[in-house]
Amino acid sequence: MDDGRDRNNGSQASEQPERLRRGIGQWLLIFFVVGDIVGAGIYALVGQVGAQVGGAIWVAFLLALILAVFTACSYAELVTKYPRAGGTATYAHNAFKVPFVSFMVAFAVAASSLFSAAALSRAFGGDYLKQFIDVPTVLAALLLIFVVGLINFWGISESVRINVVFTIIEVIGLLLIVLIGIVALSTGSGEPSRAFEFNEGSSVVVAILAGAALSFYALIGFEDSVNVAEETQNPSRIYPRALLGGLLIAGVIYLLVTFTASMVVDTQQLASSTGPLLEVVREGPVPIPTQLFSLIALFAVTNGALINTIMASRVFYGMADQGVMPSIFARVHRGRRTPWVSIVFTILVVMILIATGDIGALARATVLLLLFVFIVVNVSVFVLRRDRVEHQHFRTPSVFPILGILVSLGL
């Protein structure tokens, strides 16, 4: 913990007047982190990771989890030191004092959330929705993102409480996959050896790195939560537990789910499906109605789209509030106390991405942008160690930011 005194202007963030409502407590924040992670791609990308790695999908997810922990610790230090909206862009602004750098970081963070929201919205209109109604994927995605925008405008407390409900539903869905794996192991109906196979004819190391770069998309979300620091109660105290606890909870669930998927369903079948976990339900030994699981998956994907649009709008708001972006993005609705201009802009951009992109390309773009952002965050930790603030905050071991930089560059 660091209890030094404030010596720089950037450390006075916590003294800024409150304009956004502080409606997020510790448990809501943990649910927020878990909900963002488990709804951010596991339902859509298991098969694509399998195409890169082979049956050992869980290995790629494990490497991605290790990378995420290093950088999550850096985020924990910075968010408890500077608990303001804007997240990574705020940290870069405080560290480098160069408006162009701050803008580029803000752009990368916001763009990653926009790409992610678009990818998840398109996933919403895939095989999971087609279990109920056959509508064009783009149309379904556009309708979803419009509703998500209305929820975002409604209020942060209301949005996060909806997130809690959706998170519980989507975790139940993933636990059903784990149940299928347990039954498959106990009855001998699965093939555990497949979960240790790699694609033939390719380097194992290269395959794992390629799979980790893609599976990392399913683990992103922990970094999103720092953008609601200004709307969180006592952020300097609760963020480390919420960030790291939520990430580890989601990571353990992911490892169990990916092991089950490989054991129950052939890798090629997973890779060719837009609803890979639905294939596990169909092939598994537990009689779970496919429509029930599809409904759960729709809640999960919706939850991820909701959180990513919240994050993008808060980045625009936070940067406008600090003068890095046009001031219009800092306008707050008097009644709802939400950044309505940033929300409208966010939804419009996501709609354009929905109409022009596909899930794989959007996911790869998201990961590339976030790896760049994570390098900036880890470097900022060292630069801002010279800036001492008057309140206590989390301090990560110095080796973690170094490892975060190296692994991000490697990926």
C-alpha positions in Angstrom: 0.0 0.0 0.0 1.2 3.5 -0.7 0.1 6.4 1.5 2.4 9.1 0.2 1.3 12.7 -0.5 0.0 14.2 -3.7 2.7 15.9 -5.7 1.2 16.1 -9.2 -2.0 17.5 -10.7 -2.9 14.1 -12.2 -3.3 12.6 -8.7 -6.1 14.9 -7.8 -8.6 12.9 -9.7 -10.4 11.7 -6.6 -11.1 15.3 -5.6 -13.1 16.1 -8.8 -16.8 16.9 -8.2 -19.1 13.9 -8.7 -21.2 14.2 -11.8 -22.1 10.6 -12.4 -24.1 8.6 -9.8 -22.0 6.3 -7.5 -24.3 3.2 -7.7 -21.9 0.3 -7.8 -20.9 -1.5 -4.6 -18.3 -4.3 -4.2 -20.6 -7.3 -5.0 -22.1 -5.5 -8.0 -18.6 -4.8 -9.2 -17.6 -8.4 -8.9 -20.7 -9.5 -10.8 -19.9 -6.8 -13.4 -16.4 -8.2 -13.9 -17.5 -11.8 -14.1 -20.5 -10.9 -16.3 -18.3 -9.0 -18.8 -15.8 -11.8 -19.0 -18.0 -14.8 -19.3 -20.3 -13.1 -21.8 -17.5 -11.8 -24.0 -16.9 -14.7 -26.4 -16.9 -18.2 -24.7 -20.2 -19.0 -26.3 -19.0 -18.0 -29.7 -15.2 -18.6 -30.0 -14.5 -22.1 -28.5 -14.6 -23.6 -32.0 -12.4 -21.0 -33.6 -9.8 -21.5 -30.9 -10.0 -25.2 -31.5 -9.3 -24.6 -35.2 -6.1 -22.9 -34.2 -4.9 -25.3 -31.5 -6.7 -28.6 -31.9 -8.4 -30.4 -29.0 -6.2 -28.8 -26.3 -8.3 -25.7 -26.3 -8.0 -25.3 -22.6 -4.2 -24.8 -22.9 -4.7 -21.6 -25.0 -7.2 -20.3 -22.5 -4.8 -21.0 -19.6 -2.0 -19.0 -21.3 -4.5 -16.2 -21.9 -5.6 -16.3 -18.3 -2.0 -15.9 -17.1 -1.5 -12.9 -19.4 -4.7 -11.4 -18.0 -3.6 -11.7 -14.4 -0.4 -9.8 -15.0 -2.1 -6.9 -16.6 -5.1 -7.0 -14.2 -2.7 -6.3 -11.3 -1.4 -3.2 -13.1 -5.0 -2.1 -13.6 -5.7 -2.7 -9.9 -2.8 -0.3 -9.0 -3.8 2.4 -11.4 -7.6 2.4 -10.8 -7.1 2.5 -7.0 -4.7 5.4 -7.5 -6.8 7.3 -10.0 -10.4 6.3 -9.5 -11.9 8.3 -12.4 -13.9 7.6 -15.5 -11.7 7.2 -18.6 -9.7 4.3 -17.4 -6.6 3.5 -19.4 -6.7 6.9 -21.3 -6.7 8.7 -17.9 -3.6 6.7 -16.8 -1.8 7.5 -20.1 -2.8 11.1 -19.8 -1.4 11.3 -16.2 1.8 9.4 -17.2 2.8 11.0 -20.4 1.1 14.4 -20.5 0.8 14.3 -24.3 -2.8 14.9 -25.5 -2.1 12.9 -28.8 -1.0 9.8 -26.8 -4.0 10.1 -24.5 -6.3 10.4 -27.5 -4.8 7.4 -29.3 -5.1 5.3 -26.1 -8.7 6.4 -25.6 -9.4 5.6 -29.2 -7.9 2.1 -28.9 -9.8 1.4 -25.6 -13.1 2.7 -27.0 -12.6 0.9 -30.4 -11.9 -2.4 -28.6 -15.2 -2.1 -26.8 -17.0 -1.1 -29.9 -15.5 -4.0 -31.9 -16.4 -6.3 -29.0 -20.0 -5.1 -28.8 -20.4 -5.5 -32.5 -19.0 -9.1 -32.5 -21.3 -10.1 -29.7 -24.3 -8.5 -31.3 -23.6 -10.5 -34.5 -23.2 -13.6 -32.4 -26.7 -12.9 -30.9 -28.2 -13.4 -34.4 -26.4 -16.7 -35.1 -27.3 -20.3 -34.3 -28.5 -19.5 -30.8 -31.3 -17.1 -31.9 -32.2 -19.4 -34.8 -33.3 -22.0 -32.3 -36.4 -19.7 -31.8 -36.8 -17.5 -34.9 -35.0 -17.3 -38.3 -34.2 -13.6 -38.9 -31.3 -12.1 -40.7 -28.2 -11.9 -38.5 -27.6 -8.2 -39.1 -31.2 -7.2 -38.4 -31.2 -9.1 -35.1 -27.9 -7.6 -34.1 -29.1 -4.0 -34.9 -32.3 -4.5 -32.8 -30.3 -5.9 -29.9 -27.8 -3.0 -29.8 -30.6 -0.4 -30.0 -32.2 -2.0 -26.9 -28.8 -2.1 -25.2 -28.4 1.6 -25.8 -31.7 2.3 -24.1 -30.7 0.3 -21.1 -27.3 2.2 -21.0 -29.1 5.5 -21.1 -31.6 4.4 -18.3 -28.9 4.5 -15.7 -25.7 2.9 -14.3 -27.4 1.3 -11.3 -30.2 -0.1 -13.4 -27.7 -1.4 -16.0 -25.5 -3.1 -13.5 -28.4 -4.8 -11.7 -29.6 -6.1 -15.1 -26.0 -7.3 -15.5 -26.2 -9.2 -12.2 -29.3 -11.1 -13.4 -27.8 -11.9 -16.8 -24.5 -12.9 -15.2 -26.2 -15.5 -12.9 -28.1 -16.9 -16.0 -24.9 -17.2 -18.1 -22.9 -18.8 -15.4 -25.6 -21.3 -14.9 -25.3 -22.1 -18.6 -21.6 -22.6 -18.4 -22.1 -24.8 -15.3 -24.4 -27.0 -17.3 -21.6 -27.5 -19.8 -19.3 -28.5 -16.8 -22.1 -30.9 -15.7 -22.1 -32.5 -19.1 -18.3 -33.0 -18.8 -18.6 -34.6 -15.4 -21.3 -37.0 -16.6 -19.3 -37.8 -19.8 -16.2 -38.7 -17.7 -18.1 -40.8 -15.2 -20.0 -42.7 -17.9 -17.1 -43.0 -20.4 -19.1 -41.4 -23.2 -16.5 -38.7 -23.8 -12.9 -38.8 -25.2 -10.7 -37.1 -22.6 -7.6 -37.8 -24.7 -8.9 -35.4 -27.4 -8.4 -32.5 -24.9 -4.7 -33.1 -25.0 -4.3 -33.2 -28.8 -2.8 -30.5 -31.0 -3.2 -29.9 -34.7 -1.0 -32.1 -36.8 1.6 -30.5 -39.0 2.0 -27.3 -37.0 4.3 -26.1 -34.3 2.7 -26.7 -30.8 4.1 -23.4 -29.5 2.9 -21.4 -32.5 -0.5 -23.1 -32.3 -0.9 -22.3 -28.5 0.2 -18.6 -29.1 -2.3 -18.2 -31.9 -5.0 -19.8 -29.9 -4.2 -17.7 -26.8 -4.3 -14.5 -28.9 -7.9 -15.4 -30.0 -9.1 -16.9 -26.7 -7.9 -13.8 -24.9 -10.9 -12.2 -26.5 -13.1 -14.4 -24.3 -11.2 -13.2 -21.2 -11.3 -9.5 -21.8 -13.7 -7.6 -19.6 -11.7 -7.1 -16.4 -10.2 -3.9 -17.9 -13.6 -2.6 -18.7 -14.6 -2.2 -15.1 -12.0 0.6 -14.4 -14.0 2.9 -16.6 -16.9 3.0 -14.0 -14.5 3.9 -11.1 -16.3 7.3 -10.9 -19.6 5.5 -10.5 -18.2 3.0 -7.8 -18.5 3.3 -4.1 -15.0 3.4 -2.3 -13.1 2.4 -5.5 -9.7 2.5 -3.9 -10.6 -0.3 -1.5 -12.8 -2.7 -3.5 -11.2 -2.8 -7.0 -8.3 -5.2 -6.3 -10.6 -7.9 -5.0 -13.3 -7.4 -7.6 -10.8 -7.3 -10.6 -8.7 -10.3 -9.6 -11.5 -12.3 -8.0 -13.8 -11.9 -10.9 -11.0 -12.8 -13.4 -10.1 -16.0 -11.5 -13.7 -17.1 -11.1 -14.3 -16.7 -14.9 -10.9 -18.3 -15.7 -11.6 -21.5 -13.8 -15.0 -21.8 -15.3 -13.5 -21.4 -18.8 -10.9 -24.1 -18.3 -13.6 -26.6 -17.2 -15.9 -25.6 -20.1 -13.2 -25.8 -22.8 -11.9 -29.2 -21.5 -15.5 -30.5 -21.7 -16.1 -29.1 -25.2 -13.1 -31.0 -26.6 -13.9 -34.2 -24.7 -17.6 -34.3 -25.9 -17.5 -32.9 -29.5 -15.0 -33.4 -32.3 -12.8 -30.4 -32.8 -13.8 -30.0 -36.5 -17.4 -29.9 -35.6 -16.8 -27.2 -32.9 -14.8 -25.2 -35.4 -17.5 -25.2 -38.1 -20.3 -24.1 -35.7 -21.4 -20.6 -34.9 -22.8 -22.0 -31.6 -20.1 -24.4 -30.5 -21.4 -24.9 -26.9 -24.8 -25.7 -28.4 -23.0 -28.6 -30.1 -21.8 -29.8 -26.7 -25.4 -29.8 -25.4 -26.6 -31.8 -28.4 -23.8 -34.4 -28.2 -23.5 -34.6 -24.5 -25.0 -37.4 -22.3 -27.2 -35.0 -20.3 -30.7 -34.4 -21.8 -30.6 -30.6 -21.7 -33.1 -28.9 -24.1 -31.2 -27.1 -26.8 -33.7 -24.2 -26.7 -33.0 -23.7 -23.0 -29.3 -23.5 -23.5 -29.7 -21.2 -26.6 -31.8 -18.9 -24.4 -29.0 -18.8 -21.8 -26.5 -18.1 -24.5 -28.5 -15.2 -25.7 -28.6 -13.7 -22.2 -24.8 -14.1 -22.1 -24.1 -12.4 -25.4 -26.5 -9.6 -24.6 -24.8 -9.0 -21.3 -21.4 -8.7 -23.0 -22.8 -6.2 -25.5 -24.4 -4.1 -22.7 -21.2 -3.9 -20.7 -19.0 -3.0 -23.7 -21.3 -0.2 -24.8 -21.3 1.1 -21.2 -17.5 1.1 -21.3 -17.1 2.8 -24.6 -19.4 5.6 -23.7 -17.6 6.1 -20.4 -14.2 6.4 -22.2 -15.6 9.1 -24.5 -17.1 10.9 -21.5 -14.0 10.6 -19.4 -11.7 11.9 -22.1 -14.1 14.8 -22.9 -14.2 15.7 -19.3 -10.4 16.0 -19.3 -10.4 18.1 -22.5 -8.8 15.4 -24.7 -12.0 14.9 -26.8 -14.7 17.4 -27.8 -16.6 18.7 -24.7 -20.0 17.6 -26.2 -19.1 14.0 -25.2 -19.0 15.1 -21.5 -22.7 16.1 -21.5 -24.7 14.3 -18.8 -28.4 13.9 -18.8 -30.0 15.9 -16.0 -32.5 13.3 -15.1 -30.7 10.0 -15.6 -27.2 11.3 -14.9 -25.7 9.3 -17.7 -23.4 10.5 -20.5 -26.2 10.6 -23.2 -24.2 12.1 -26.1 -21.4 9.5 -25.7 -24.0 6.7 -25.5 -25.8 7.8 -28.7 -22.4 8.1 -30.5 -21.4 4.6 -29.2 -24.5 2.9 -30.4 -24.3 4.5 -33.9 -20.7 3.4 -34.4 -21.5 -0.2 -33.2 -24.4 -0.3 -35.7 -22.0 0.5 -38.5 -19.6 -2.2 -37.4 -22.4 -4.7 -37.2 -23.3 -4.0 -40.8 -19.8 -4.3 -42.1 -17.8 -6.9 -40.0 -17.8 -10.6 -39.0 -17.2 -12.2 -35.6 -13.7 -13.5 -36.3 -12.4 -10.2 -37.8 -14.0 -8.1 -35.0 -12.6 -10.4 -32.3 -9.1 -10.2 -33.8 -9.3 -6.4 -34.0 -10.4 -6.2 -30.4 -7.5 -8.3 -29.2 -4.9 -6.4 -31.2 -6.1 -3.1 -29.9 -6.2 -4.3 -26.3 -2.7 -5.8 -26.4 -1.5 -2.3 -27.4 -3.5 -0.8 -24.6 -2.2 -3.3 -22.1 1.4 -2.4 -23.0 0.6 1.2 -22.3 -1.0 0.4 -19.0 1.9 -1.7 -17.8 4.4 1.0 -18.8 2.3 3.6 -17.0 2.6 1.8 -13.8 6.3 2.4 -13.7 6.0 6.0 -14.9 3.4 6.9 -12.3 5.3 5.3 -9.4 6.8 8.8 -9.0 3.4 10.3 -8.6 2.4 9.9 -4.9 -1.3 10.4 -3.9 -2.7 11.2 -0.5 -5.0 8.1 -0.3 -4.0 4.5 0.1 -4.0 2.3 -3.0 -3.0 -1.2 -4.3 0.6 -1.7 -5.4 1.4 -4.6 -7.7 4.8 -6.5 -7.6 7.1 -4.8 -10.1 7.7 -8.1 -12.0 4.0 -8.3 -13.1 4.0 -5.2 -15.3 7.2 -6.4 -16.9 5.7 -9.8 -17.6 2.6 -8.1 -18.9 4.6 -6.1 -21.4 6.6 -9.1 -22.6 3.7 -11.4 -23.0 1.6 -8.7 -24.8 4.5 -8.1 -27.2 4.8 -11.9 -27.7 1.2 -12.4 -28.5 
